[in-house]
Amino acid sequence: MELIAPSEAFAAPQRNLDGYTRGGSAGLLNYDLLALANYGAVRSSQYFQAGTEAGFNAGDWIVRSRQLFASQDGESQVTHQYAYAQRTFVDYRSVFQIGQINLASSMFAVGAIYGAQLFPEQALAMQAGSGASVEGIAQTQARVEVRQFGALIYSTVVPAGPFTLTGLPLINGNADLDVTVVEANGQQRRFAVPAASYNRAGLGAAQGFSFALGKLQNVAGTQAPWLATATNGWRLGQRANLASGVLLSQPYQALATGVDFVPLPGMNGSMRLLASNARGVGPGGQLGLSLGAALAQGWGVSLSATRQTAGYREISEAIQPQDPGLVARGRDQYTANVSWSDARLGGFSAGFARSSLFDGHKSQRFVAAWAQSFKYASVSFNLERDLGSTVASGNQFYVGINIPLGRRSVSTYASQSGKLTRFGARYSETVNPTLNYSVAAESDSDNRTVAANATVSVLPRYTQLSLGASTYGGQSSAFSASLRGGAVVHGEGMTLSPYPVNDTFGLLKVGDVPGVRVQTPEGPVWTDRWGRAVIASLPEYADARIEVTTKSLPRNVDITNGLHILGAGHGSVNRVDFGVVKVRRALLAARLADGMPVPKGAIVVDENDNFVTAVGDDGAVFVANGQISSRLLVYLPGGRQCRLDYSLPEKQDSMRYYERADAVCAISDKNG
């Protein structure tokens, strides 16, 4: 019997999760340190930031606590970002989390809460990721700070020129970002990144059920109510997902529904409708739409729009002390992005964002970029225009020409911010996989002083270090240093990692051989003096390659298998042991008592009369491992035999494939 059915009628194949690892235990500490110092003729400032994450994994439970300490000119602030315990329940494809947490799957813009939540395990749902990116132009070596709900979530130092920040640790995927660019001279520039512009590519799987209950984290001057929120998602055929949610608290209630859809191949869109009821304000609503398309001939377009009524509130706004005027609140946001690429004309992209308030104020931001690679050089152009209703910061642009020279490169650039124009040149070199540096010099059109800066990035096997120094016309100078990495505490001690350790990680061992390079999904690592190294990150419920770089092994070490394929479950601590064999080899120059070489072809045997080798040219005898410690005899022509006498250094030279030694073959009788 044959049955013909459309492809959309077939159920998706079920994943077999039996082969993925579970369990294991270890503690960890991640650190991210940043220090900046600016010294000027009029004013000097110092800034220090330390982000730490401590925790442990045990029995598939993940316990984490992250703190952020920031100090500027003697004024310090400590922010406790989260502290939670979580576990993935594979049979239900869900994650349970409790503690000080950020809502993972809510459709509402909610900050951190003290409570518990249940949400789908994204690694098992194979759901398309969503995230935010921040783009801008820095005129000098600048510090970029990203905030959400008023809390600092990310801070880094960027060189002069265009920058893009991705992989941001969002508190919530439905709230805007507030970005501050602090230039080396202290000048600050702020702009917002609308939540509607976050990249939500593709359709993915339906979200599934999520639930959270807890108390909203207190913000200075506000109350902290209890709240409960629940969302669920359903698949509507092959081209749409539906999601709905509810949020309940004493001063605030909200409903939400949304649809993600793929109307045509290469196109994706979403719609969100939210209704709120805030105490003392009444009902309100918000509508959000977004659409993206990959068009023919290299074109790509994305659009988004969000509009809300005067009565709409997020819960963070509803608990603020009431302001009789609503004019300072946001009314609508619009974004538009277009990109185009051509093999001959290069790649072009442009983006526009506009937001307005109920009091009539508005802000608009436009960014554009073009880049093309030629035979001997590549050229790029970046433009940023920020127009506000009150203060307009004018145009900023950056033009760069880069000439690659193997591991080295030379670039020149010109940038403009308002009426100030800068011209500069930069030389950079990658010395080896663990060291790179760059030096640059520039001049501006204002006071025509020369500024210079140098940066060095080092990966000294067990941490990441970056150093920078700048001077501006001899009138001011700036210094920066950053240190980043992690440490894992386990039953055999502590092992350092040059990368922060994630939820799912592992430990590897290459015998007791130090300095062996191993490629992991996070990047290369090197074994410590005990032969151990950290696998800082492993993909959950997917295969990962752990591979020894055999060229980094000492020449006296052989490895049984230098490749390991590992499938890790979420929260597991994995162990990978590469078996090694230490080998000692010797090339003997064997001579008879009269100084003549032992004849070629003579047979060499051990003390049990087992064949070992045959003598080569000029009395060469090659022996290895146990043969070295054995009593060796040589059968000579004419029925004679002799005993090989030689000595090797007590300590083996691991950098040589074999050692050389002289041997004397003393004639003996057949009984030795």
C-alpha positions as CSV (number, residue, x, y, z in Angstrom):
1,M,0.0,0.0,0.0
2,E,1.3,3.5,-0.9
3,L,0.3,6.6,0.9
4,I,1.0,10.0,-0.6
5,A,0.8,13.1,1.7
6,P,2.0,16.7,1.5
7,S,5.3,17.4,3.3
8,E,3.7,19.8,5.8
9,A,1.6,16.9,7.1
10,F,4.7,15.0,8.3
11,A,5.5,15.3,12.0
12,A,8.9,16.7,12.8
13,P,11.5,14.0,13.7
14,Q,12.0,13.6,17.4
15,R,15.5,14.2,18.8
16,N,17.2,11.3,20.6
17,L,18.7,12.8,23.8
18,D,20.1,9.7,25.3
19,G,23.6,10.2,24.0
20,Y,24.2,13.6,25.6
21,T,26.2,13.8,28.8
22,R,24.7,14.7,32.2
23,G,25.9,15.5,35.7
24,G,29.4,16.4,36.9
25,S,30.4,19.1,39.4
26,A,32.8,22.0,39.5
27,G,33.0,25.6,40.8
28,L,33.9,28.6,38.7
29,L,34.8,32.3,38.8
30,N,34.7,34.6,35.8
31,Y,36.3,38.0,35.9
32,D,36.3,41.0,33.6
33,L,38.5,43.9,34.8
34,L,38.8,47.3,33.1
35,A,40.9,50.3,34.3
36,L,41.1,53.7,32.5
37,A,43.0,56.8,33.5
38,N,42.9,60.2,31.8
39,Y,45.4,62.9,32.7
40,G,45.0,66.5,31.4
41,A,46.3,70.0,32.1
42,V,42.9,71.0,33.6
43,R,41.3,67.8,34.8
44,S,42.2,64.2,35.4
45,S,39.9,61.2,36.0
46,Q,40.2,57.5,36.8
47,Y,37.7,54.8,36.1
48,F,37.7,51.2,37.3
49,Q,35.2,48.4,36.6
50,A,35.2,44.9,37.9
51,G,32.6,42.3,36.8
52,T,32.7,39.0,38.5
53,E,30.5,35.9,38.1
54,A,30.8,33.1,40.7
55,G,29.0,29.8,40.9
56,F,29.1,26.1,40.5
57,N,27.5,23.2,38.5
58,A,26.4,20.0,40.3
59,G,24.0,17.3,39.2
60,D,22.8,19.4,36.2
61,W,22.0,22.3,38.5
62,I,23.6,25.7,37.6
63,V,24.2,28.2,40.3
64,R,25.4,31.7,39.3
65,S,25.9,35.1,40.9
66,R,27.1,38.2,39.0
67,Q,28.2,41.5,40.5
68,L,29.4,44.7,38.8
69,F,31.6,47.2,40.7
70,A,32.3,50.6,39.1
71,S,34.3,53.5,40.5
72,Q,35.0,56.9,38.9
73,D,37.0,59.6,40.6
74,G,36.4,58.1,44.0
75,E,32.7,57.6,43.6
76,S,31.8,53.9,43.5
77,Q,28.7,51.8,42.8
78,V,28.0,48.1,43.2
79,T,25.3,46.5,41.1
80,H,24.1,43.0,41.8
81,Q,22.9,41.8,38.4
82,Y,21.6,38.4,39.2
83,A,21.9,35.4,41.6
84,Y,20.0,32.2,40.7
85,A,19.9,28.4,40.5
86,Q,18.5,26.6,37.4
87,R,18.1,23.2,36.0
88,T,17.0,21.8,32.6
89,F,14.3,19.1,32.7
90,V,15.0,17.4,29.4
91,D,11.7,15.3,29.4
92,Y,9.7,18.5,29.5
93,R,12.2,20.6,27.4
94,S,12.0,23.3,30.0
95,V,14.3,25.2,32.4
96,F,13.4,26.0,36.0
97,Q,15.1,29.0,37.5
98,I,14.9,30.5,41.0
99,G,16.5,33.5,42.7
100,Q,17.3,37.0,41.5
101,I,16.5,36.5,37.8
102,N,15.7,38.2,34.6
103,L,12.5,37.1,32.9
104,A,13.5,34.9,30.0
105,S,10.4,34.4,27.9
106,S,8.0,37.1,28.9
107,M,6.3,39.3,26.3
108,F,6.5,42.2,28.6
109,A,9.3,44.6,29.4
110,V,10.0,43.6,33.0
111,G,13.3,44.1,34.9
112,A,14.8,41.7,37.4
113,I,12.6,40.0,40.0
114,Y,13.2,37.9,43.1
115,G,11.3,34.7,42.4
116,A,11.0,31.7,40.2
117,Q,10.3,31.0,36.6
118,L,9.8,28.1,34.1
119,F,10.6,28.7,30.4
120,P,11.4,26.6,27.3
121,E,14.9,25.2,26.8
122,Q,16.0,27.0,23.6
123,A,18.7,24.5,22.8
124,L,16.0,21.8,22.6
125,A,13.4,23.9,20.9
126,M,15.9,24.8,18.2
127,Q,14.4,28.3,18.4
128,A,15.9,31.1,16.3
129,G,17.8,33.5,18.6
130,S,17.0,37.1,19.1
131,G,19.5,39.8,20.1
132,A,20.4,43.4,20.0
133,S,23.3,45.2,18.2
134,V,24.7,48.6,18.9
135,E,26.3,50.6,16.1
136,G,28.1,53.9,16.3
137,I,31.3,55.9,15.6
138,A,33.9,56.8,18.2
139,Q,36.1,59.8,17.5
140,T,38.8,58.7,20.0
141,Q,39.5,55.6,22.0
142,A,36.2,55.7,23.8
143,R,34.3,53.9,26.5
144,V,30.8,52.7,25.5
145,E,28.3,52.0,28.2
146,V,25.0,50.2,27.5
147,R,22.1,50.4,30.0
148,Q,18.7,48.8,30.3
149,F,16.1,49.8,32.9
150,G,18.8,52.2,34.1
151,A,21.2,49.4,35.0
152,L,24.6,49.1,33.4
153,I,24.6,45.8,31.5
154,Y,27.7,46.2,29.3
155,S,30.8,48.4,29.1
156,T,33.8,48.2,26.9
157,V,36.6,50.3,25.3
158,V,36.5,50.7,21.5
159,P,39.2,52.3,19.2
160,A,38.5,55.4,17.1
161,G,36.2,54.6,14.2
162,P,33.0,52.7,13.6
163,F,32.1,50.0,16.2
164,T,29.4,47.3,16.5
165,L,28.5,45.6,19.8
166,T,26.7,42.2,19.7
167,G,26.0,39.5,22.1
168,L,24.8,41.9,24.8
169,P,23.6,40.4,28.1
170,L,20.0,41.9,27.9
171,I,17.9,42.0,31.0
172,N,14.8,41.8,28.9
173,G,14.3,41.4,25.1
174,N,11.4,43.9,25.0
175,A,13.0,47.0,26.5
176,D,15.1,49.8,24.7
177,L,18.8,50.2,25.3
178,D,20.4,53.5,26.4
179,V,23.9,53.9,25.0
180,T,26.5,56.4,26.1
181,V,29.8,57.0,24.3
182,V,32.4,58.6,26.5
183,E,35.2,60.0,24.5
184,A,38.8,60.3,25.8
185,N,38.4,64.0,26.3
186,G,35.3,63.4,28.5
187,Q,32.8,64.4,25.9
188,Q,29.6,62.2,26.1
189,R,27.1,61.3,23.4
190,R,23.9,59.3,24.1
191,F,21.4,57.6,21.9
192,A,18.8,54.9,22.2
193,V,18.4,51.5,20.4
194,P,14.7,50.6,20.1
195,A,13.7,47.1,21.1
196,A,11.8,46.8,17.9
197,S,15.1,46.9,16.0
198,Y,16.4,43.7,17.7
199,N,17.3,41.0,15.3
200,R,14.6,38.3,15.3
201,A,15.5,36.3,12.2
202,G,13.4,33.5,10.9
203,L,10.3,31.7,12.3
204,G,11.9,29.1,14.5
205,A,9.9,26.9,16.9
206,A,6.8,28.0,18.9
207,Q,7.9,29.5,22.1
208,G,6.2,27.1,24.5
209,F,4.8,27.7,28.0
210,S,6.6,29.9,30.4
211,F,5.6,31.1,33.9
212,A,7.1,33.5,36.5
213,L,6.2,34.5,40.0
214,G,8.1,36.9,42.2
215,K,8.7,40.4,43.6
216,L,10.0,43.1,41.3
217,Q,13.5,44.3,42.2
218,N,13.3,47.6,44.0
219,V,14.5,50.7,42.2
220,A,15.4,53.7,44.3
221,G,12.3,55.7,45.1
222,T,9.8,53.1,43.9
223,Q,7.7,50.4,45.4
224,A,8.4,46.7,44.7
225,P,5.2,44.8,44.0
226,W,4.7,41.1,43.6
227,L,3.8,39.9,40.1
228,A,2.9,36.9,38.1
229,T,3.3,36.4,34.4
230,A,2.6,33.6,32.0
231,T,3.0,33.2,28.2
232,N,2.4,30.4,25.8
233,G,3.0,29.8,22.1
234,W,1.4,27.7,19.4
235,R,2.4,26.7,15.9
236,L,-0.1,27.9,13.2
237,G,0.7,25.7,10.2
238,Q,4.2,26.1,8.7
239,R,4.3,29.8,8.3
240,A,3.2,31.4,11.6
241,N,3.6,31.2,15.4
242,L,1.1,32.7,17.8
243,A,2.0,33.8,21.4
244,S,-0.1,35.3,24.2
245,G,0.7,36.4,27.7
246,V,-0.7,38.0,30.8
247,L,1.0,39.9,33.6
248,L,-0.7,40.5,36.9
249,S,0.3,42.7,39.9
250,Q,-1.5,44.8,42.4
251,P,-0.7,48.2,40.8
252,Y,-0.5,47.0,37.2
253,Q,-2.1,44.5,34.8
254,A,-1.3,43.8,31.1
255,L,-2.3,41.5,28.3
256,A,-0.2,40.7,25.2
257,T,-0.6,38.8,22.0
258,G,1.8,38.4,19.0
259,V,2.3,36.7,15.7
260,D,5.5,35.7,14.0
261,F,5.0,34.9,10.4
262,V,6.9,34.0,7.1
263,P,4.6,35.2,4.3
264,L,7.0,34.3,1.6
265,P,10.4,32.6,1.4
266,G,13.1,35.1,2.4
267,M,10.6,37.3,4.3
268,N,9.7,37.3,8.0
269,G,7.5,39.6,10.1
270,S,6.0,40.0,13.6
271,M,3.2,41.9,15.2
272,R,2.8,42.6,18.9
273,L,-0.3,44.1,20.6
274,L,-0.2,45.0,24.3
275,A,-2.8,46.4,26.6
276,S,-2.1,47.8,30.1
277,N,-4.0,49.1,33.1
278,A,-1.9,51.1,35.5
279,R,-3.2,52.3,38.9
280,G,-4.0,56.0,38.8
281,V,-3.6,56.2,35.0
282,G,-6.1,53.7,33.5
283,P,-6.0,51.7,30.3
284,G,-3.6,52.1,27.4
285,G,-2.3,50.2,24.5
286,Q,0.8,49.6,22.3
287,L,1.1,48.2,18.8
288,G,4.4,47.0,17.3
289,L,5.1,45.8,13.8
290,S,8.3,44.6,12.1
291,L,9.1,43.1,8.7
292,G,12.3,41.9,7.1
293,A,13.1,40.6,3.7
294,A,16.1,39.2,1.7
295,L,15.4,40.4,-1.8
296,A,16.9,39.5,-5.1
297,Q,20.3,40.8,-6.4
298,G,21.7,41.3,-2.9
299,W,19.0,43.6,-1.5
300,G,17.8,43.3,2.1
301,V,15.2,45.4,3.9
302,S,13.9,45.6,7.5
303,L,11.2,47.9,8.9
304,S,9.7,48.3,12.4
305,A,7.1,50.6,14.0
306,T,5.9,50.9,17.6
307,R,3.1,53.2,18.7
308,Q,1.4,53.6,22.0
309,T,-1.3,55.6,23.6
310,A,-0.8,58.2,26.3
311,G,-2.2,55.8,28.9
312,Y,0.1,52.9,28.1
313,R,2.6,52.0,30.8
314,E,5.3,49.4,31.4
315,I,5.3,48.1,34.9
316,S,8.6,50.0,35.7
317,E,6.8,53.2,34.7
318,A,3.6,52.3,36.6
319,I,5.4,52.0,40.0
320,Q,7.2,55.4,39.6
321,P,5.9,58.3,41.7
322,Q,3.1,59.8,39.7
323,D,3.9,62.8,37.6
324,P,0.8,65.0,36.8
325,G,2.2,65.6,33.3
326,L,2.4,62.8,30.7
327,V,4.2,64.9,28.1
328,A,7.7,63.5,28.7
329,R,6.6,60.0,27.7
330,G,7.3,58.2,24.4
331,R,4.7,58.1,21.7
332,D,6.1,56.2,18.8
333,Q,9.3,54.7,17.4
334,Y,10.2,53.8,13.8
335,T,13.2,52.1,12.3
336,A,14.2,51.3,8.7
337,N,17.3,49.5,7.4
338,V,18.3,48.6,3.9
339,S,21.4,46.8,2.7
340,W,22.8,45.9,-0.8
341,S,25.9,44.1,-1.9
342,D,27.5,43.8,-5.3
343,A,30.8,42.0,-6.3
344,R,32.0,45.1,-8.2
345,L,30.5,48.0,-6.2
346,G,30.8,46.6,-2.7
347,G,28.4,46.4,0.2
348,F,26.1,49.3,1.3
349,S,23.8,49.6,4.4
350,A,21.7,52.4,5.8
351,G,19.6,52.6,8.9
352,F,17.1,55.2,10.2
353,A,15.5,55.5,13.7
354,R,13.0,58.0,14.8
355,S,11.2,58.4,18.1
356,S,8.8,61.1,19.4
357,L,7.4,62.1,22.8
358,F,3.9,63.2,23.7
359,D,5.2,66.7,24.4
360,G,6.2,67.1,20.8
361,H,9.9,66.5,21.2
362,K,11.5,64.0,18.8
363,S,14.9,62.4,18.0
364,Q,16.1,61.0,14.8
365,R,19.3,59.0,14.0
366,F,20.7,58.0,10.7
367,V,23.6,55.6,10.0
368,A,25.1,54.5,6.8
369,A,28.1,52.4,5.7
370,W,29.8,51.3,2.5
371,A,32.8,49.0,2.1
372,Q,34.6,47.4,-0.9
373,S,37.7,45.3,-1.3
374,F,40.1,45.9,-4.2
375,K,43.1,44.0,-5.3
376,Y,45.6,45.7,-2.9
377,A,43.3,47.6,-0.5
378,S,39.9,47.8,1.1
379,V,37.9,51.0,1.5
380,S,35.1,51.8,4.0
381,F,32.9,54.8,4.7
382,N,30.7,55.2,7.8
383,L,28.2,58.1,8.4
384,E,26.2,58.9,11.6
385,R,23.8,61.7,12.0
386,D,22.0,62.3,15.2
387,L,19.2,65.0,15.2
388,G,17.4,65.9,18.4
389,S,14.6,68.3,19.0
390,T,16.7,70.3,21.4
391,V,20.3,69.6,20.7
392,A,21.7,68.4,17.3
393,S,25.1,66.8,17.5
394,G,25.6,67.2,13.7
395,N,27.2,64.7,11.4
396,Q,29.9,62.2,12.1
397,F,31.7,60.3,9.4
398,Y,34.7,58.0,9.1
399,V,36.6,57.1,6.0
400,G,39.2,54.3,6.1
401,I,41.6,52.7,3.6
402,N,43.3,49.4,4.7
403,I,46.2,47.8,2.9
404,P,46.9,44.2,4.1
405,L,50.5,43.0,4.1
406,G,50.2,39.4,5.2
407,R,50.1,39.4,9.0
408,R,50.6,43.2,9.0
409,S,48.4,46.0,7.7
410,V,48.6,49.7,7.2
411,S,45.5,51.9,7.2
412,T,44.7,55.6,6.9
413,Y,41.5,57.3,7.9
414,A,39.7,60.6,8.2
415,S,36.8,61.3,10.6
416,Q,34.7,64.3,11.4
417,S,32.5,65.1,14.3
418,G,30.6,68.4,14.0
419,K,33.2,70.9,12.7
420,L,36.2,69.0,14.0
421,T,38.1,66.8,11.4
422,R,40.7,64.2,12.2
423,F,43.3,62.6,10.0
424,G,45.3,59.5,11.0
425,A,47.2,56.4,10.1
426,R,47.5,53.0,11.9
427,Y,49.9,50.1,11.7
428,S,48.9,46.7,13.1
429,E,50.6,43.3,13.2
430,T,49.6,39.9,14.4
431,V,52.9,38.5,15.7
432,N,51.4,35.1,16.5
433,P,48.1,33.6,17.5
434,T,48.6,35.0,21.1
435,L,50.0,38.5,20.4
436,N,49.0,41.4,18.3
437,Y,49.6,45.1,18.5
438,S,48.8,48.4,16.7
439,V,50.2,51.9,16.8
440,A,48.5,55.0,15.4
441,A,48.9,58.7,15.0
442,E,46.4,61.4,14.1
443,S,46.0,65.2,13.8
444,D,42.9,67.4,14.1
445,S,41.8,70.5,12.3
446,D,41.1,72.5,15.5
447,N,44.4,73.0,17.3
448,R,46.5,70.9,14.8
449,T,48.1,68.9,17.6
450,V,49.3,65.3,17.0
451,A,47.8,62.5,19.0
452,A,49.3,59.0,19.2
453,N,48.1,55.7,20.7
454,A,49.3,52.1,21.0
455,T,47.5,49.0,22.0
456,V,48.7,45.5,22.7
457,S,46.5,42.4,23.1
458,V,48.0,39.3,24.6
459,L,46.6,35.8,25.2
460,P,49.2,34.5,27.7
461,R,47.6,31.0,27.7
462,Y,45.6,31.4,30.9
463,T,44.0,34.9,30.6
464,Q,43.4,37.7,28.2
465,L,45.2,40.9,28.6
466,S,44.9,44.2,26.7
467,L,46.9,47.4,27.3
468,G,46.6,50.8,25.7
469,A,48.2,54.2,25.9
470,S,47.3,57.5,24.2
471,T,48.6,61.0,24.2
472,Y,46.9,64.1,22.8
473,G,49.3,66.8,21.7
474,G,51.3,66.5,24.9
475,Q,48.5,68.2,26.8
476,S,46.7,65.1,28.0
477,S,47.3,61.3,28.1
478,A,45.2,58.2,28.7
479,F,46.0,54.7,29.7
480,S,43.8,51.6,29.7
481,A,44.1,48.0,30.8
482,S,41.7,45.1,30.8
483,L,42.0,41.6,32.1
484,R,39.5,38.8,31.3
485,G,39.2,35.1,31.9
486,G,37.9,32.5,34.3
487,A,38.9,29.7,36.7
488,V,37.4,26.3,37.4
489,V,37.7,24.6,40.8
490,H,37.4,20.8,40.7
491,G,38.5,17.7,42.6
492,E,42.1,17.9,41.4
493,G,42.6,21.6,42.1
494,M,42.1,24.8,40.1
495,T,42.5,25.3,36.4
496,L,42.6,28.7,34.7
497,S,40.9,29.6,31.5
498,P,41.6,32.5,29.1
499,Y,37.9,32.7,28.4
500,P,34.9,33.2,30.7
501,V,33.3,29.9,31.6
502,N,29.7,29.4,30.4
503,D,26.8,27.3,31.7
504,T,28.0,24.1,30.0
505,F,31.8,23.5,30.1
506,G,34.4,20.8,30.6
507,L,37.9,19.9,31.7
508,L,40.4,18.1,29.5
509,K,43.6,16.4,30.3
510,V,46.6,15.4,28.1
511,G,48.4,13.1,30.4
512,D,50.7,15.2,32.5
513,V,52.2,17.1,29.6
514,P,52.2,20.9,29.9
515,G,51.9,23.4,27.1
516,V,49.9,21.3,24.7
517,R,47.6,23.4,22.4
518,V,44.0,22.1,22.1
519,Q,41.3,23.5,19.9
520,T,37.9,23.9,21.6
521,P,34.6,25.5,20.5
522,E,35.5,28.7,22.4
523,G,39.0,28.9,21.0
524,P,42.5,27.5,21.6
525,V,43.6,26.5,25.1
526,W,46.9,25.3,26.5
527,T,47.5,22.6,29.2
528,D,48.9,23.7,32.5
529,R,51.8,22.1,34.4
530,W,49.6,19.2,35.3
531,G,48.4,18.6,31.7
532,R,44.9,20.1,32.4
533,A,42.9,22.8,30.6
534,V,39.3,24.2,30.6
535,I,36.8,23.8,27.8
536,A,35.1,27.1,28.6
537,S,32.0,26.6,26.5
538,L,30.2,23.7,24.9
539,P,27.1,23.9,22.7
540,E,24.1,22.3,24.5
541,Y,22.6,19.2,22.8
542,A,24.9,19.4,19.8
543,D,28.2,17.8,18.9
544,A,31.5,19.6,19.6
545,R,35.0,18.9,18.4
546,I,37.9,18.9,20.9
547,E,41.1,18.4,19.0
548,V,44.8,18.3,20.1
549,T,47.2,20.2,17.9
550,T,49.7,17.4,17.5
551,K,52.5,19.7,16.5
552,S,52.5,21.2,20.0
553,L,53.2,17.8,21.6
554,P,56.8,17.2,22.8
555,R,58.6,14.9,20.4
556,N,58.9,12.2,23.0
557,V,55.1,11.9,23.4
558,D,52.7,9.9,21.2
559,I,48.9,10.4,21.5
560,T,46.5,7.5,21.0
561,N,43.7,9.7,19.6
562,G,43.9,13.4,19.2
563,L,40.2,14.0,18.4
564,H,37.2,13.8,20.7
565,I,33.6,14.4,19.7
566,L,31.5,15.5,22.7
567,G,27.7,15.9,23.1
568,A,26.9,17.9,26.2
569,G,23.7,18.4,28.1
570,H,22.8,21.8,29.5
571,G,24.6,22.3,32.9
572,S,26.8,19.3,32.6
573,V,30.5,19.3,33.5
574,N,32.4,17.1,31.0
575,R,35.7,15.3,31.3
576,V,37.9,14.6,28.3
577,D,41.1,12.5,28.7
578,F,43.5,12.2,25.9
579,G,45.7,9.2,26.4
580,V,49.4,9.7,25.7
581,V,52.5,7.5,25.7
582,K,55.9,8.8,26.5
583,V,58.5,7.4,24.2
584,R,62.3,7.4,24.4
585,R,64.3,6.7,21.3
586,A,68.0,6.4,20.8
587,L,70.2,6.2,17.7
588,L,73.4,4.3,18.7
589,A,76.7,4.5,16.8
590,A,77.9,0.9,17.5
591,R,81.6,0.1,17.1
592,L,83.7,-2.9,17.9
593,A,86.5,-2.8,20.4
594,D,89.0,-2.0,17.6
595,G,87.0,1.1,16.6
596,M,85.5,-0.4,13.4
597,P,81.7,0.0,12.9
598,V,79.6,-3.0,13.6
599,P,78.9,-4.7,10.2
600,K,75.8,-3.7,8.4
601,G,73.0,-6.2,8.5
602,A,74.1,-7.7,11.8
603,I,71.1,-8.9,13.9
604,V,70.3,-7.2,17.3
605,V,68.4,-9.2,19.9
606,D,67.3,-8.6,23.5
607,E,68.2,-10.7,26.5
608,N,65.4,-13.1,25.7
609,D,66.8,-13.6,22.2
610,N,63.9,-11.6,20.6
611,F,64.6,-9.8,17.4
612,V,65.0,-6.0,17.9
613,T,66.5,-4.5,14.7
614,A,69.3,-4.9,12.2
615,V,72.4,-2.8,12.1
616,G,72.4,0.0,9.5
617,D,75.0,1.9,7.8
618,D,78.1,2.9,9.7
619,G,77.0,0.8,12.8
620,A,73.7,2.6,13.3
621,V,71.3,0.9,15.7
622,F,67.9,2.4,16.5
623,V,66.2,1.4,19.7
624,A,63.1,2.7,21.6
625,N,61.2,2.4,24.9
626,G,61.9,-0.9,26.7
627,Q,64.6,-1.9,24.3
628,I,66.7,0.9,25.8
629,S,66.8,-0.7,29.3
630,S,67.2,-4.2,28.0
631,R,70.5,-6.1,27.6
632,L,71.2,-6.0,23.8
633,L,73.3,-8.5,21.9
634,V,74.5,-8.4,18.3
635,Y,75.1,-11.5,16.2
636,L,78.2,-11.0,14.1
637,P,79.3,-12.8,11.0
638,G,81.3,-16.0,11.7
639,G,79.1,-17.1,14.6
640,R,80.4,-14.5,17.0
641,Q,78.3,-12.2,19.2
642,C,78.9,-9.0,21.2
643,R,77.2,-7.0,23.9
644,L,76.2,-3.4,23.3
645,D,77.4,-1.1,26.1
646,Y,76.2,2.5,26.1
647,S,74.8,5.1,28.5
648,L,72.1,7.9,28.1
649,P,71.5,11.0,30.2
650,E,69.2,10.4,33.2
651,K,66.9,13.2,32.1
652,Q,65.4,12.8,28.6
653,D,65.5,15.7,26.1
654,S,61.8,16.1,25.1
655,M,62.5,18.4,22.2
656,R,64.4,15.7,20.2
657,Y,62.7,12.9,18.3
658,Y,65.6,10.7,19.3
659,E,68.9,10.9,21.3
660,R,72.3,10.0,20.0
661,A,74.9,8.0,21.8
662,D,78.1,6.0,21.2
663,A,78.0,2.2,21.9
664,V,80.8,-0.3,22.2
665,C,80.1,-3.9,21.1
666,A,82.2,-6.1,23.4
667,I,82.8,-9.6,22.0
668,S,81.4,-12.3,24.3
669,D,80.7,-16.0,24.2
670,K,77.3,-17.4,23.4
671,N,76.3,-17.5,27.0
672,G,77.0,-13.8,27.3
